Amino acid sequence: MASIETRAQSPAAVLAAIYCFSAGPVGFAIQKYLTAWFGPAEIIAVQMTTGAAALWAVSLFLQRRPVAPAERWKPFAIGILHPGIFMIAFTAASRSLDGVTLILLSAFMPAVVGLAARLFLGEPLKATTFFGMGVGFVGLLLVISERQAGGQNSAGGYLTALSALGLAACGQLAGRALHTRSAVPWTVVATMQVSGAAAVAWAAALVTGFGMGLAEAARHWPSLAYIGLVATAGGYFAYNFALSKMPVLQLGLLSSVGPATGAVAAAVIFDSPFGARTAAGVALIVLGTALPGLITLARGRTAARPE
């Protein structure tokens, strides 16, 4: 019998995983593109409202049993942190970072979450994860060395982006600590998280001044539709579908497609130079993302091999 790490997976689950890990980074690039016309809170308010509306429709259609209101409020509260405040801060950071660097910084989110889970929840963190982080960090330094030469990034942008990643880690740790997925259907969890994000984004947009007019929004409706429907609603749906069909290890391996897809998309959208150092850095970040899973998979196959 094949182990959980090596058994064949359904093509639909694999495609869903590739879709969600590709759509999200491309969405970050489009959010940065939209900051030329709209404020970060405005962008995220429209994005999360659109995504929440689509997820509510799916949730109402698929829900098979009632969920207590108290169980709904947990993921709603977590959604305020992640994706809500995280998305607002990360989009704000995008104004001071070039698109490629922004996407590659987001690739470190799983590592940041894993490290924080070790520090605050006592979850195990394997040495291979640190090794992968080191390889990825070398790649990031290569990318930064080339992008910084063009003066496209600022220290404030890096600080804001790293703070946003910290907020994302806090949101995911809160979800683990509260066991939001233990008894609540994923459709409800996803819907309430995105609804919480929409609520905090609208609050921030109203405080900072919501100035998105209908005419301007109509001009950019393809971009707004992408981040709301494709990246948010579609991404949440695809990820949870893949998670229900695949081991976390293989899902983690497929996540390595995200940095490459997002970096290429950012380079195309912003007509940004993509030199040898950037290409090498992207390759190292993809390798660093996949490395812990590849090592674990190789060890599992070696252990399963007959003497």
C-alpha positions as CSV (number, residue, x, y, z in Angstrom):
1,M,0.0,0.0,0.0
2,A,1.3,3.4,-0.9
3,S,2.1,5.8,1.9
4,I,0.3,9.1,2.3
5,E,3.3,10.9,0.9
6,T,3.5,8.9,-2.3
7,R,0.1,7.7,-3.3
8,A,-1.4,9.0,-6.5
9,Q,-3.5,12.1,-6.3
10,S,-6.5,13.1,-8.4
11,P,-5.7,15.4,-11.3
12,A,-8.5,17.8,-10.1
13,A,-6.8,18.2,-6.6
14,V,-3.4,18.8,-8.2
15,L,-4.8,21.4,-10.6
16,A,-6.7,23.1,-7.8
17,A,-3.5,23.4,-5.8
18,I,-1.5,24.8,-8.7
19,Y,-4.4,27.2,-9.4
20,C,-4.6,28.6,-5.8
21,F,-0.8,28.9,-5.4
22,S,-0.5,30.7,-8.8
23,A,-3.6,33.0,-8.5
24,G,-2.6,34.5,-5.1
25,P,0.8,35.8,-6.1
26,V,-0.6,37.2,-9.4
27,G,-3.3,38.9,-7.3
28,F,-0.6,40.6,-5.2
29,A,0.9,42.1,-8.4
30,I,-2.5,43.3,-9.5
31,Q,-3.1,44.9,-6.1
32,K,0.1,46.8,-6.6
33,Y,-1.0,47.9,-10.0
34,L,-4.3,49.2,-8.6
35,T,-2.5,51.4,-6.0
36,A,-1.8,53.9,-8.8
37,W,-5.5,54.8,-8.7
38,F,-6.9,53.6,-5.4
39,G,-5.9,53.5,-1.7
40,P,-4.8,50.1,-0.2
41,A,-7.9,49.9,2.1
42,E,-10.2,50.7,-0.8
43,I,-8.7,48.0,-2.9
44,I,-9.0,45.3,-0.2
45,A,-12.5,46.4,0.8
46,V,-13.8,45.8,-2.8
47,Q,-11.7,42.7,-3.2
48,M,-12.9,41.0,0.0
49,T,-16.5,42.1,-0.4
50,T,-16.6,40.5,-3.9
51,G,-14.9,37.4,-2.6
52,A,-17.1,37.2,0.5
53,A,-20.3,37.5,-1.7
54,A,-19.1,34.6,-3.9
55,L,-18.2,32.5,-0.9
56,W,-21.5,33.2,0.8
57,A,-23.3,31.9,-2.2
58,V,-21.1,28.7,-2.2
59,S,-21.5,28.3,1.5
60,L,-25.3,28.5,1.5
61,F,-25.5,26.1,-1.4
62,L,-23.1,23.5,0.0
63,Q,-23.9,23.8,3.7
64,R,-25.4,20.6,5.0
65,R,-25.7,21.3,8.7
66,P,-26.2,24.3,10.9
67,V,-23.3,26.0,12.6
68,A,-23.6,27.7,15.9
69,P,-23.1,31.5,15.8
70,A,-20.2,31.3,18.3
71,E,-18.3,29.0,15.9
72,R,-18.8,31.4,13.1
73,W,-17.3,34.4,15.0
74,K,-14.0,32.7,15.6
75,P,-13.0,32.6,11.9
76,F,-14.5,36.1,11.4
77,A,-12.3,37.5,14.1
78,I,-9.2,35.8,12.6
79,G,-10.1,37.1,9.2
80,I,-9.8,40.6,10.6
81,L,-6.1,39.9,11.0
82,H,-5.6,37.6,8.1
83,P,-6.4,38.3,5.3
84,G,-7.8,41.7,6.4
85,I,-5.2,43.8,8.0
86,F,-2.4,41.8,6.4
87,M,-3.7,42.5,3.0
88,I,-4.1,46.2,3.7
89,A,-0.5,46.5,5.1
90,F,1.0,44.3,2.3
91,T,-0.8,46.4,-0.4
92,A,0.5,49.6,1.3
93,A,4.0,48.1,1.2
94,S,3.7,47.5,-2.5
95,R,3.8,51.2,-3.2
96,S,7.4,51.2,-2.0
97,L,8.6,47.9,-3.5
98,D,8.9,46.8,-7.0
99,G,6.5,44.0,-8.0
100,V,9.0,41.1,-8.3
101,T,10.5,41.8,-4.8
102,L,7.0,42.1,-3.3
103,I,5.9,38.7,-4.7
104,L,9.1,37.0,-3.5
105,L,8.7,38.4,0.0
106,S,5.2,36.8,0.2
107,A,6.8,33.4,-0.5
108,F,8.3,33.5,3.0
109,M,4.9,33.5,4.7
110,P,4.8,29.7,5.3
111,A,8.3,29.8,6.8
112,V,7.3,32.8,9.1
113,V,4.2,31.0,10.2
114,G,6.1,27.8,10.9
115,L,8.7,29.6,13.0
116,A,6.1,31.5,14.9
117,A,4.2,28.3,15.6
118,R,7.3,26.8,17.0
119,L,8.0,29.8,19.3
120,F,4.4,30.4,20.5
121,L,2.6,27.1,20.2
122,G,5.4,24.6,20.6
123,E,4.8,23.0,17.3
124,P,7.7,21.0,15.9
125,L,9.9,22.7,13.3
126,K,12.3,20.4,11.3
127,A,15.8,21.3,10.5
128,T,15.0,21.0,6.8
129,T,12.6,23.9,7.2
130,F,15.5,26.1,8.4
131,F,17.7,24.8,5.6
132,G,15.0,25.7,3.0
133,M,14.6,29.2,4.6
134,G,18.3,29.7,4.3
135,V,18.4,28.7,0.6
136,G,15.4,31.0,-0.1
137,F,16.9,33.9,1.8
138,V,20.1,33.7,-0.3
139,G,17.8,33.8,-3.3
140,L,16.0,36.9,-1.9
141,L,19.3,38.6,-1.4
142,L,20.2,38.0,-5.0
143,V,16.9,39.5,-6.2
144,I,17.3,42.5,-3.8
145,S,20.8,43.2,-5.0
146,E,19.6,43.6,-8.6
147,R,16.4,45.4,-7.8
148,Q,18.0,47.8,-5.3
149,A,20.5,48.9,-7.9
150,G,17.6,50.5,-9.7
151,G,16.3,52.3,-6.7
152,Q,13.0,50.6,-6.8
153,N,12.7,49.5,-3.2
154,S,12.8,51.4,0.1
155,A,13.5,50.4,3.7
156,G,10.0,51.5,4.7
157,G,8.5,49.2,2.1
158,Y,10.5,46.2,3.5
159,L,9.5,47.1,7.0
160,T,5.8,47.4,6.2
161,A,5.9,44.1,4.2
162,L,7.6,42.2,7.0
163,S,5.2,43.6,9.5
164,A,2.3,42.4,7.3
165,L,3.8,38.9,7.2
166,G,4.0,39.0,11.0
167,L,0.2,39.9,11.1
168,A,-0.5,37.0,8.7
169,A,1.4,34.7,11.0
170,C,-0.6,35.9,14.0
171,G,-3.8,35.3,12.2
172,Q,-2.8,31.7,11.2
173,L,-1.6,31.0,14.7
174,A,-4.8,32.2,16.2
175,G,-6.7,29.9,13.9
176,R,-4.6,26.9,15.0
177,A,-4.9,27.9,18.7
178,L,-8.7,28.2,18.5
179,H,-9.1,25.1,16.3
180,T,-11.3,26.9,13.9
181,R,-11.3,24.0,11.5
182,S,-11.9,21.3,14.0
183,A,-15.7,21.2,13.8
184,V,-16.7,23.9,11.3
185,P,-17.0,23.1,7.6
186,W,-14.3,24.7,5.5
187,T,-16.9,26.6,3.5
188,V,-18.0,28.4,6.7
189,V,-14.5,29.1,7.8
190,A,-13.4,30.6,4.5
191,T,-16.6,32.6,4.2
192,M,-16.4,34.1,7.7
193,Q,-12.6,34.8,7.4
194,V,-13.1,36.8,4.1
195,S,-16.2,38.5,5.7
196,G,-14.1,39.6,8.6
197,A,-11.4,40.9,6.2
198,A,-14.1,42.9,4.3
199,A,-15.4,44.4,7.5
200,V,-12.0,45.7,8.7
201,A,-11.1,46.9,5.2
202,W,-14.3,48.9,4.9
203,A,-13.7,50.4,8.4
204,A,-10.1,51.4,7.3
205,A,-11.4,52.8,4.0
206,L,-14.0,54.9,5.6
207,V,-11.5,56.3,8.2
208,T,-8.9,57.1,5.5
209,G,-11.5,58.4,3.0
210,F,-13.1,56.2,0.5
211,G,-12.8,57.9,-2.9
212,M,-13.3,55.1,-5.4
213,G,-15.9,56.3,-7.9
214,L,-18.1,54.1,-10.0
215,A,-16.6,55.4,-13.2
216,E,-13.0,54.7,-12.1
217,A,-13.9,51.3,-10.7
218,A,-15.7,50.4,-14.0
219,R,-12.5,51.3,-15.9
220,H,-10.6,48.7,-13.8
221,W,-13.3,46.1,-13.4
222,P,-11.2,43.2,-14.9
223,S,-8.5,43.8,-12.3
224,L,-11.0,44.2,-9.4
225,A,-12.9,41.1,-10.6
226,Y,-9.6,39.1,-10.7
227,I,-8.5,39.8,-7.2
228,G,-12.1,39.4,-5.8
229,L,-13.3,36.3,-7.7
230,V,-10.2,34.6,-9.1
231,A,-7.6,35.2,-6.3
232,T,-9.9,35.4,-3.2
233,A,-13.0,33.4,-3.7
234,G,-11.5,31.0,-6.3
235,G,-8.3,30.7,-4.4
236,Y,-10.0,29.9,-1.0
237,F,-12.2,27.3,-2.7
238,A,-9.4,25.6,-4.6
239,Y,-7.1,25.5,-1.7
240,N,-9.6,23.9,0.6
241,F,-10.7,21.4,-2.0
242,A,-7.0,20.4,-2.6
243,L,-6.4,20.2,1.2
244,S,-9.4,17.8,1.5
245,K,-7.9,15.5,-1.2
246,M,-4.1,15.7,-0.7
247,P,-1.6,15.3,2.1
248,V,-0.2,18.6,3.4
249,L,3.3,17.6,2.4
250,Q,2.4,17.4,-1.3
251,L,0.4,20.5,-1.1
252,G,3.4,22.3,0.3
253,L,5.5,21.0,-2.6
254,L,3.1,22.5,-5.1
255,S,3.2,25.8,-3.3
256,S,6.6,26.3,-4.8
257,V,5.0,27.3,-8.1
258,G,3.7,30.5,-6.5
259,P,6.9,32.6,-6.3
260,A,7.9,31.8,-9.9
261,T,4.4,32.5,-11.3
262,G,4.0,35.7,-9.3
263,A,7.4,37.1,-10.1
264,V,7.0,36.5,-13.9
265,A,3.5,38.1,-13.7
266,A,4.9,41.1,-11.9
267,A,7.7,41.5,-14.4
268,V,5.2,41.5,-17.3
269,I,2.6,43.8,-15.6
270,F,5.2,46.4,-14.6
271,D,7.5,45.9,-17.6
272,S,10.2,45.3,-15.0
273,P,13.8,44.1,-15.8
274,F,14.3,40.4,-15.1
275,G,18.1,39.9,-15.1
276,A,20.3,37.0,-14.4
277,R,20.5,37.6,-10.6
278,T,16.7,38.0,-10.4
279,A,16.2,34.7,-12.3
280,A,18.8,32.9,-10.1
281,G,17.2,34.3,-7.0
282,V,13.7,33.2,-8.1
283,A,15.1,29.7,-8.7
284,L,16.6,29.6,-5.2
285,I,13.4,30.8,-3.6
286,V,11.4,28.1,-5.4
287,L,14.0,25.5,-4.4
288,G,13.9,26.7,-0.8
289,T,10.1,26.5,-0.7
290,A,10.1,23.0,-2.1
291,L,13.2,21.7,-0.3
292,P,11.7,20.6,3.1
293,G,9.0,18.6,1.4
294,L,11.3,17.1,-1.1
295,I,13.7,15.9,1.6
296,T,10.9,14.5,3.7
297,L,9.4,12.7,0.6
298,A,12.8,11.3,-0.3
299,R,13.4,10.0,3.3
300,G,9.9,8.4,3.3
301,R,10.6,6.6,0.1
302,T,14.0,5.4,1.3
303,A,12.5,4.1,4.6
304,A,9.7,2.3,2.7
305,R,12.1,0.6,0.3
306,P,12.5,-3.1,1.1
307,E,15.8,-4.3,2.5
